[in-house]
């Protein structure tokens, strides 16, 4: 197995790999990892950064793809919104774990 690169992912190469897929075709993270030589964690972090720059990189259980319309990116947006809401529920539960009133109630 090839040695994984430890430096930051080359965003231009990653973007090119995703954009080079023909319409309707998706590329798995494992394919990107193998072809670019980075770990899955590094690929996901770079994709997050590219999305935050406004690059319309969609994803689903079939892989990553370049979205050419609002309709194509909508599933990714909905998935990210659900993940964000789930994380907020977790934060709320953790905050309530040390709520004074709750601790008194649990002690009774």
DOVEX-754023 format. One record per atom (N, C-alpha, C): x, y negated, z negated; atom name. Coordinates in Angstrom, 3 decimals, decimal comma. Layout:
<recs>
<rec px="X" py="Y" pz="Z" name="CA"/>
...
</recs>
This chain:
<recs>
<rec px="0,844" py="1,189" pz="0,000" name="N"/>
<rec px="0,000" py="0,000" pz="0,000" name="CA"/>
<rec px="0,882" py="-1,243" pz="0,000" name="C"/>
<rec px="0,503" py="-2,224" pz="0,771" name="N"/>
<rec px="1,268" py="-3,462" pz="0,887" name="CA"/>
<rec px="1,186" py="-4,272" pz="-0,403" name="C"/>
<rec px="2,239" py="-5,014" pz="-0,652" name="N"/>
<rec px="2,289" py="-5,896" pz="-1,813" name="CA"/>
<rec px="1,318" py="-7,056" pz="-1,606" name="C"/>
<rec px="0,475" py="-7,328" pz="-2,611" name="N"/>
<rec px="-0,451" py="-8,453" pz="-2,522" name="CA"/>
<rec px="0,307" py="-9,758" pz="-2,714" name="C"/>
<rec px="-0,114" py="-10,770" pz="-2,001" name="N"/>
<rec px="0,477" py="-12,093" pz="-2,140" name="CA"/>
<rec px="0,011" py="-12,708" pz="-3,458" name="C"/>
<rec px="0,890" py="-13,446" pz="-4,086" name="N"/>
<rec px="0,535" py="-14,073" pz="-5,358" name="CA"/>
<rec px="0,279" py="-15,568" pz="-5,218" name="C"/>
<rec px="0,620" py="-16,127" pz="-4,066" name="N"/>
<rec px="0,382" py="-17,554" pz="-3,865" name="CA"/>
<rec px="-1,080" py="-17,798" pz="-3,478" name="C"/>
<rec px="-1,428" py="-19,049" pz="-3,401" name="N"/>
<rec px="-2,798" py="-19,442" pz="-3,067" name="CA"/>
<rec px="-3,145" py="-18,975" pz="-1,653" name="C"/>
<rec px="-4,395" py="-18,565" pz="-1,488" name="N"/>
<rec px="-4,885" py="-18,099" pz="-0,196" name="CA"/>
<rec px="-4,781" py="-19,212" pz="0,842" name="C"/>
<rec px="-4,313" py="-18,873" pz="2,017" name="N"/>
<rec px="-4,268" py="-19,815" pz="3,132" name="CA"/>
<rec px="-5,702" py="-20,020" pz="3,618" name="C"/>
<rec px="-6,309" py="-21,125" pz="3,208" name="N"/>
<rec px="-7,715" py="-21,392" pz="3,515" name="CA"/>
<rec px="-7,997" py="-21,438" pz="5,008" name="C"/>
<rec px="-7,060" py="-21,964" pz="5,773" name="N"/>
<rec px="-7,260" py="-22,047" pz="7,220" name="CA"/>
<rec px="-7,332" py="-20,650" pz="7,834" name="C"/>
<rec px="-6,481" py="-19,736" pz="7,372" name="N"/>
<rec px="-6,516" py="-18,361" pz="7,870" name="CA"/>
<rec px="-7,805" py="-17,658" pz="7,469" name="C"/>
<rec px="-8,216" py="-17,860" pz="6,226" name="N"/>
<rec px="-9,453" py="-17,251" pz="5,734" name="CA"/>
<rec px="-10,642" py="-17,762" pz="6,530" name="C"/>
<rec px="-10,699" py="-19,066" pz="6,718" name="N"/>
<rec px="-11,784" py="-19,679" pz="7,474" name="CA"/>
<rec px="-11,806" py="-19,150" pz="8,908" name="C"/>
<rec px="-10,653" py="-19,049" pz="9,512" name="N"/>
<rec px="-10,547" py="-18,540" pz="10,870" name="CA"/>
<rec px="-11,048" py="-17,099" pz="10,967" name="C"/>
<rec px="-10,695" py="-16,278" pz="9,967" name="N"/>
<rec px="-11,130" py="-14,875" pz="9,962" name="CA"/>
<rec px="-12,653" py="-14,771" pz="9,874" name="C"/>
<rec px="-13,256" py="-15,621" pz="9,064" name="N"/>
<rec px="-14,714" py="-15,586" pz="8,914" name="CA"/>
<rec px="-15,398" py="-16,142" pz="10,161" name="C"/>
<rec px="-14,879" py="-17,239" pz="10,672" name="N"/>
<rec px="-15,477" py="-17,854" pz="11,862" name="CA"/>
<rec px="-15,296" py="-17,009" pz="13,112" name="C"/>
<rec px="-14,296" py="-16,147" pz="13,140" name="N"/>
<rec px="-14,027" py="-15,359" pz="14,343" name="CA"/>
<rec px="-15,007" py="-14,199" pz="14,525" name="C"/>
<rec px="-15,782" py="-13,906" pz="13,502" name="N"/>
<rec px="-16,790" py="-12,851" pz="13,637" name="CA"/>
<rec px="-17,862" py="-13,314" pz="14,614" name="C"/>
<rec px="-18,273" py="-12,413" pz="15,471" name="N"/>
<rec px="-19,326" py="-12,777" pz="16,417" name="CA"/>
<rec px="-20,644" py="-12,974" pz="15,668" name="C"/>
<rec px="-21,546" py="-13,786" pz="16,233" name="N"/>
<rec px="-22,832" py="-14,049" pz="15,573" name="CA"/>
<rec px="-23,526" py="-12,741" pz="15,185" name="C"/>
<rec px="-24,033" py="-12,715" pz="13,966" name="N"/>
<rec px="-24,714" py="-11,535" pz="13,466" name="CA"/>
<rec px="-23,776" py="-10,507" pz="12,853" name="C"/>
<rec px="-22,465" py="-10,746" pz="12,956" name="N"/>
<rec px="-21,474" py="-9,831" pz="12,398" name="CA"/>
<rec px="-20,949" py="-10,400" pz="11,094" name="C"/>
<rec px="-20,700" py="-9,513" pz="10,139" name="N"/>
<rec px="-20,187" py="-9,936" pz="8,844" name="CA"/>
<rec px="-18,880" py="-9,208" pz="8,562" name="C"/>
<rec px="-18,078" py="-9,797" pz="7,693" name="N"/>
<rec px="-16,789" py="-9,204" pz="7,358" name="CA"/>
<rec px="-16,739" py="-8,938" pz="5,856" name="C"/>
<rec px="-16,386" py="-7,715" pz="5,490" name="N"/>
<rec px="-16,302" py="-7,336" pz="4,089" name="CA"/>
<rec px="-15,088" py="-7,977" pz="3,425" name="C"/>
<rec px="-15,195" py="-8,184" pz="2,129" name="N"/>
<rec px="-14,075" py="-8,704" pz="1,360" name="CA"/>
<rec px="-12,870" py="-7,775" pz="1,502" name="C"/>
<rec px="-13,108" py="-6,473" pz="1,507" name="N"/>
<rec px="-11,993" py="-5,524" pz="1,624" name="CA"/>
<rec px="-11,244" py="-5,697" pz="2,943" name="C"/>
<rec px="-11,957" py="-6,047" pz="4,012" name="N"/>
<rec px="-11,306" py="-6,298" pz="5,295" name="CA"/>
<rec px="-10,437" py="-7,553" pz="5,213" name="C"/>
<rec px="-10,963" py="-8,592" pz="4,565" name="N"/>
<rec px="-10,196" py="-9,825" pz="4,392" name="CA"/>
<rec px="-8,973" py="-9,574" pz="3,519" name="C"/>
<rec px="-9,154" py="-8,800" pz="2,452" name="N"/>
<rec px="-8,044" py="-8,480" pz="1,563" name="CA"/>
<rec px="-6,939" py="-7,771" pz="2,346" name="C"/>
<rec px="-7,319" py="-6,772" pz="3,119" name="N"/>
<rec px="-6,346" py="-5,987" pz="3,874" name="CA"/>
<rec px="-5,648" py="-6,820" pz="4,951" name="C"/>
<rec px="-6,428" py="-7,576" pz="5,700" name="N"/>
<rec px="-5,835" py="-8,318" pz="6,815" name="CA"/>
<rec px="-5,019" py="-9,528" pz="6,368" name="C"/>
<rec px="-5,410" py="-10,156" pz="5,264" name="N"/>
<rec px="-4,704" py="-11,359" pz="4,806" name="CA"/>
<rec px="-3,699" py="-11,080" pz="3,690" name="C"/>
<rec px="-3,847" py="-9,927" pz="3,009" name="N"/>
<rec px="-2,897" py="-9,560" pz="1,966" name="CA"/>
<rec px="-3,139" py="-10,177" pz="0,603" name="C"/>
<rec px="-4,378" py="-10,553" pz="0,320" name="N"/>
<rec px="-4,725" py="-11,137" pz="-0,973" name="CA"/>
<rec px="-5,693" py="-10,220" pz="-1,709" name="C"/>
<rec px="-5,813" py="-10,408" pz="-3,013" name="N"/>
<rec px="-6,747" py="-9,618" pz="-3,812" name="CA"/>
<rec px="-8,170" py="-10,138" pz="-3,614" name="C"/>
<rec px="-9,133" py="-9,322" pz="-4,008" name="N"/>
<rec px="-10,533" py="-9,732" pz="-3,933" name="CA"/>
<rec px="-10,811" py="-10,978" pz="-4,757" name="C"/>
<rec px="-10,183" py="-11,064" pz="-5,922" name="N"/>
<rec px="-10,356" py="-12,242" pz="-6,783" name="CA"/>
<rec px="-9,862" py="-13,497" pz="-6,068" name="C"/>
<rec px="-8,699" py="-13,396" pz="-5,423" name="N"/>
<rec px="-8,152" py="-14,544" pz="-4,700" name="CA"/>
<rec px="-9,058" py="-14,945" pz="-3,527" name="C"/>
<rec px="-9,581" py="-13,969" pz="-2,816" name="N"/>
<rec px="-10,480" py="-14,245" pz="-1,683" name="CA"/>
<rec px="-11,741" py="-14,947" pz="-2,175" name="C"/>
<rec px="-12,350" py="-14,414" pz="-3,240" name="N"/>
<rec px="-13,590" py="-15,024" pz="-3,762" name="CA"/>
<rec px="-13,353" py="-16,447" pz="-4,249" name="C"/>
<rec px="-12,223" py="-16,679" pz="-4,912" name="N"/>
<rec px="-11,903" py="-18,030" pz="-5,392" name="CA"/>
<rec px="-11,743" py="-18,987" pz="-4,212" name="C"/>
<rec px="-11,047" py="-18,543" pz="-3,173" name="N"/>
<rec px="-10,848" py="-19,392" pz="-1,992" name="CA"/>
<rec px="-12,167" py="-19,675" pz="-1,288" name="C"/>
<rec px="-13,043" py="-18,679" pz="-1,223" name="N"/>
<rec px="-14,350" py="-18,887" pz="-0,593" name="CA"/>
<rec px="-15,167" py="-19,883" pz="-1,400" name="C"/>
<rec px="-15,098" py="-19,786" pz="-2,722" name="N"/>
<rec px="-15,809" py="-20,754" pz="-3,569" name="CA"/>
<rec px="-15,317" py="-22,172" pz="-3,285" name="C"/>
<rec px="-13,993" py="-22,329" pz="-3,169" name="N"/>
<rec px="-13,421" py="-23,646" pz="-2,886" name="CA"/>
<rec px="-13,882" py="-24,166" pz="-1,516" name="C"/>
<rec px="-13,870" py="-23,286" pz="-0,518" name="N"/>
<rec px="-14,314" py="-23,693" pz="0,823" name="CA"/>
<rec px="-15,788" py="-24,088" pz="0,817" name="C"/>
<rec px="-16,597" py="-23,330" pz="0,099" name="N"/>
<rec px="-18,024" py="-23,682" pz="-0,001" name="CA"/>
<rec px="-18,194" py="-25,041" pz="-0,677" name="C"/>
<rec px="-17,388" py="-25,322" pz="-1,696" name="N"/>
<rec px="-17,472" py="-26,614" pz="-2,390" name="CA"/>
<rec px="-17,019" py="-27,763" pz="-1,509" name="C"/>
<rec px="-16,264" py="-27,447" pz="-0,464" name="N"/>
<rec px="-15,893" py="-28,453" pz="0,543" name="CA"/>
<rec px="-16,991" py="-28,597" pz="1,596" name="C"/>
<rec px="-18,049" py="-27,809" pz="1,464" name="N"/>
<rec px="-19,171" py="-27,893" pz="2,396" name="CA"/>
<rec px="-19,114" py="-26,923" pz="3,559" name="C"/>
<rec px="-18,184" py="-25,982" pz="3,526" name="N"/>
<rec px="-18,102" py="-24,992" pz="4,601" name="CA"/>
<rec px="-19,236" py="-23,991" pz="4,409" name="C"/>
<rec px="-20,071" py="-23,779" pz="5,429" name="N"/>
<rec px="-21,252" py="-22,912" pz="5,276" name="CA"/>
<rec px="-20,916" py="-21,421" pz="5,393" name="C"/>
<rec px="-20,248" py="-20,912" pz="4,369" name="N"/>
<rec px="-19,896" py="-19,497" pz="4,344" name="CA"/>
<rec px="-21,001" py="-18,764" pz="3,586" name="C"/>
<rec px="-21,696" py="-17,918" pz="4,309" name="N"/>
<rec px="-22,761" py="-17,125" pz="3,709" name="CA"/>
<rec px="-22,228" py="-15,781" pz="3,279" name="C"/>
<rec px="-23,022" py="-15,090" pz="2,473" name="N"/>
<rec px="-22,638" py="-13,742" pz="2,063" name="CA"/>
<rec px="-23,878" py="-12,970" pz="1,642" name="C"/>
<rec px="-23,778" py="-11,660" pz="1,796" name="N"/>
<rec px="-24,777" py="-10,737" pz="1,281" name="CA"/>
<rec px="-24,087" py="-9,397" pz="1,090" name="C"/>
<rec px="-24,841" py="-8,347" pz="0,853" name="N"/>
<rec px="-24,213" py="-7,052" pz="0,590" name="CA"/>
<rec px="-23,520" py="-6,464" pz="1,822" name="C"/>
<rec px="-23,650" py="-7,114" pz="2,969" name="N"/>
<rec px="-22,970" py="-6,674" pz="4,183" name="CA"/>
<rec px="-21,674" py="-7,442" pz="4,433" name="C"/>
<rec px="-21,389" py="-8,457" pz="3,629" name="N"/>
<rec px="-20,148" py="-9,196" pz="3,769" name="CA"/>
<rec px="-20,326" py="-10,699" pz="3,906" name="C"/>
<rec px="-19,243" py="-11,351" pz="4,314" name="N"/>
<rec px="-19,231" py="-12,794" pz="4,517" name="CA"/>
<rec px="-19,504" py="-13,119" pz="5,981" name="C"/>
<rec px="-20,052" py="-14,314" pz="6,210" name="N"/>
<rec px="-20,321" py="-14,744" pz="7,577" name="CA"/>
<rec px="-20,370" py="-16,263" pz="7,635" name="C"/>
<rec px="-20,189" py="-16,786" pz="8,841" name="N"/>
<rec px="-20,291" py="-18,222" pz="9,077" name="CA"/>
<rec px="-21,750" py="-18,516" pz="9,412" name="C"/>
<rec px="-22,383" py="-19,353" pz="8,604" name="N"/>
<rec px="-23,791" py="-19,694" pz="8,830" name="CA"/>
<rec px="-23,887" py="-20,844" pz="9,826" name="C"/>
<rec px="-24,721" py="-20,666" pz="10,811" name="N"/>
<rec px="-24,908" py="-21,687" pz="11,840" name="CA"/>
<rec px="-26,192" py="-22,485" pz="11,670" name="C"/>
<rec px="-26,941" py="-22,193" pz="10,615" name="N"/>
<rec px="-28,184" py="-22,922" pz="10,385" name="CA"/>
<rec px="-28,567" py="-22,850" pz="8,907" name="C"/>
<rec px="-29,487" py="-23,707" pz="8,527" name="N"/>
<rec px="-30,009" py="-23,711" pz="7,158" name="CA"/>
<rec px="-30,653" py="-22,360" pz="6,840" name="C"/>
<rec px="-31,352" py="-21,790" pz="7,806" name="N"/>
<rec px="-32,019" py="-20,510" pz="7,594" name="CA"/>
<rec px="-31,003" py="-19,410" pz="7,278" name="C"/>
<rec px="-29,867" py="-19,423" pz="7,972" name="N"/>
<rec px="-28,851" py="-18,394" pz="7,750" name="CA"/>
<rec px="-28,188" py="-18,511" pz="6,383" name="C"/>
<rec px="-28,058" py="-19,715" pz="5,856" name="N"/>
<rec px="-27,369" py="-19,910" pz="4,578" name="CA"/>
<rec px="-28,335" py="-19,819" pz="3,389" name="C"/>
<rec px="-29,631" py="-19,865" pz="3,648" name="N"/>
<rec px="-30,623" py="-19,924" pz="2,572" name="CA"/>
<rec px="-30,537" py="-18,737" pz="1,605" name="C"/>
<rec px="-30,329" py="-17,530" pz="2,113" name="N"/>
<rec px="-30,211" py="-16,365" pz="1,229" name="CA"/>
<rec px="-29,043" py="-16,497" pz="0,272" name="C"/>
<rec px="-27,941" py="-17,028" pz="0,754" name="N"/>
<rec px="-26,760" py="-17,243" pz="-0,094" name="CA"/>
<rec px="-27,067" py="-18,289" pz="-1,152" name="C"/>
<rec px="-27,730" py="-19,360" pz="-0,750" name="N"/>
<rec px="-28,088" py="-20,416" pz="-1,699" name="CA"/>
<rec px="-28,994" py="-19,864" pz="-2,797" name="C"/>
<rec px="-30,004" py="-19,091" pz="-2,417" name="N"/>
<rec px="-30,920" py="-18,511" pz="-3,404" name="CA"/>
<rec px="-30,180" py="-17,578" pz="-4,360" name="C"/>
<rec px="-29,283" py="-16,777" pz="-3,828" name="N"/>
<rec px="-28,505" py="-15,861" pz="-4,671" name="CA"/>
<rec px="-27,649" py="-16,649" pz="-5,672" name="C"/>
<rec px="-26,981" py="-17,712" pz="-5,214" name="N"/>
<rec px="-26,152" py="-18,521" pz="-6,101" name="CA"/>
<rec px="-26,994" py="-19,222" pz="-7,169" name="C"/>
<rec px="-28,190" py="-19,684" pz="-6,789" name="N"/>
<rec px="-29,081" py="-20,316" pz="-7,766" name="CA"/>
<rec px="-29,511" py="-19,322" pz="-8,847" name="C"/>
<rec px="-29,836" py="-18,095" pz="-8,455" name="N"/>
<rec px="-30,231" py="-17,077" pz="-9,433" name="CA"/>
<rec px="-29,080" py="-16,735" pz="-10,370" name="C"/>
<rec px="-27,872" py="-16,651" pz="-9,830" name="N"/>
<rec px="-26,702" py="-16,390" pz="-10,672" name="CA"/>
<rec px="-26,485" py="-17,525" pz="-11,664" name="C"/>
<rec px="-26,650" py="-18,760" pz="-11,196" name="N"/>
<rec px="-26,460" py="-19,918" pz="-12,072" name="CA"/>
<rec px="-27,497" py="-19,914" pz="-13,199" name="C"/>
<rec px="-28,737" py="-19,616" pz="-12,873" name="N"/>
<rec px="-29,790" py="-19,552" pz="-13,896" name="CA"/>
<rec px="-29,506" py="-18,449" pz="-14,905" name="C"/>
<rec px="-29,037" py="-17,316" pz="-14,432" name="N"/>
<rec px="-28,697" py="-16,206" pz="-15,320" name="CA"/>
<rec px="-27,577" py="-16,602" pz="-16,275" name="C"/>
<rec px="-26,588" py="-17,300" pz="-15,771" name="N"/>
<rec px="-25,485" py="-17,753" pz="-16,622" name="CA"/>
<rec px="-25,978" py="-18,757" pz="-17,668" name="C"/>
<rec px="-26,904" py="-19,630" pz="-17,297" name="N"/>
<rec px="-27,459" py="-20,588" pz="-18,259" name="CA"/>
<rec px="-28,249" py="-19,873" pz="-19,355" name="C"/>
<rec px="-28,942" py="-18,801" pz="-19,011" name="N"/>
<rec px="-29,648" py="-18,003" pz="-20,024" name="CA"/>
<rec px="-28,648" py="-17,392" pz="-21,004" name="C"/>
<rec px="-27,529" py="-16,930" pz="-20,489" name="N"/>
<rec px="-26,487" py="-16,358" pz="-21,344" name="CA"/>
<rec px="-25,915" py="-17,424" pz="-22,269" name="C"/>
<rec px="-25,651" py="-18,602" pz="-21,744" name="N"/>
<rec px="-25,137" py="-19,714" pz="-22,555" name="CA"/>
<rec px="-26,128" py="-20,044" pz="-23,669" name="C"/>
<rec px="-27,387" py="-20,116" pz="-23,335" name="N"/>
<rec px="-28,422" py="-20,425" pz="-24,324" name="CA"/>
<rec px="-28,450" py="-19,369" pz="-25,436" name="C"/>
<rec px="-28,375" py="-18,114" pz="-25,064" name="N"/>
<rec px="-28,389" py="-17,040" pz="-26,056" name="CA"/>
<rec px="-27,165" py="-17,117" pz="-26,962" name="C"/>
<rec px="-26,010" py="-17,426" pz="-26,392" name="N"/>
<rec px="-24,801" py="-17,538" pz="-27,205" name="CA"/>
<rec px="-24,875" py="-18,730" pz="-28,152" name="C"/>
<rec px="-25,428" py="-19,827" pz="-27,671" name="N"/>
<rec px="-25,575" py="-21,002" pz="-28,544" name="CA"/>
<rec px="-26,517" py="-20,692" pz="-29,700" name="C"/>
<rec px="-27,583" py="-19,977" pz="-29,416" name="N"/>
<rec px="-28,564" py="-19,687" pz="-30,464" name="CA"/>
<rec px="-28,034" py="-18,671" pz="-31,474" name="C"/>
<rec px="-26,979" py="-17,951" pz="-31,142" name="N"/>
<rec px="-26,411" py="-16,974" pz="-32,074" name="CA"/>
<rec px="-25,916" py="-17,638" pz="-33,349" name="C"/>
<rec px="-25,559" py="-18,905" pz="-33,257" name="N"/>
<rec px="-25,048" py="-19,609" pz="-34,427" name="CA"/>
<rec px="-25,962" py="-20,752" pz="-34,866" name="C"/>
<rec px="-27,198" py="-20,684" pz="-34,464" name="N"/>
<rec px="-28,200" py="-21,657" pz="-34,880" name="CA"/>
<rec px="-28,475" py="-21,450" pz="-36,373" name="C"/>
<rec px="-28,339" py="-22,502" pz="-37,171" name="N"/>
<rec px="-28,502" py="-22,433" pz="-38,633" name="CA"/>
<rec px="-29,858" py="-21,846" pz="-39,017" name="C"/>
<rec px="-30,951" py="-22,330" pz="-38,419" name="N"/>
<rec px="-32,280" py="-21,831" pz="-38,751" name="CA"/>
<rec px="-32,393" py="-20,339" pz="-38,462" name="C"/>
<rec px="-31,823" py="-19,907" pz="-37,386" name="N"/>
<rec px="-31,874" py="-18,500" pz="-37,004" name="CA"/>
<rec px="-31,090" py="-17,651" pz="-37,997" name="C"/>
<rec px="-29,933" py="-18,149" pz="-38,465" name="N"/>
<rec px="-29,130" py="-17,396" pz="-39,416" name="CA"/>
<rec px="-29,882" py="-17,219" pz="-40,736" name="C"/>
<rec px="-30,591" py="-18,249" pz="-41,158" name="N"/>
<rec px="-31,369" py="-18,160" pz="-42,394" name="CA"/>
<rec px="-32,473" py="-17,120" pz="-42,221" name="C"/>
<rec px="-33,155" py="-17,147" pz="-41,084" name="N"/>
<rec px="-34,224" py="-16,198" pz="-40,794" name="CA"/>
<rec px="-33,675" py="-14,772" pz="-40,768" name="C"/>
<rec px="-32,515" py="-14,564" pz="-40,190" name="N"/>
<rec px="-31,931" py="-13,228" pz="-40,084" name="CA"/>
<rec px="-31,489" py="-12,724" pz="-41,460" name="C"/>
<rec px="-31,119" py="-13,631" pz="-42,362" name="N"/>
<rec px="-30,661" py="-13,239" pz="-43,687" name="CA"/>
<rec px="-31,824" py="-12,770" pz="-44,579" name="C"/>
<rec px="-33,026" py="-13,186" pz="-44,247" name="N"/>
<rec px="-34,185" py="-12,818" pz="-45,083" name="CA"/>
<rec px="-34,600" py="-11,417" pz="-44,921" name="C"/>
</recs>
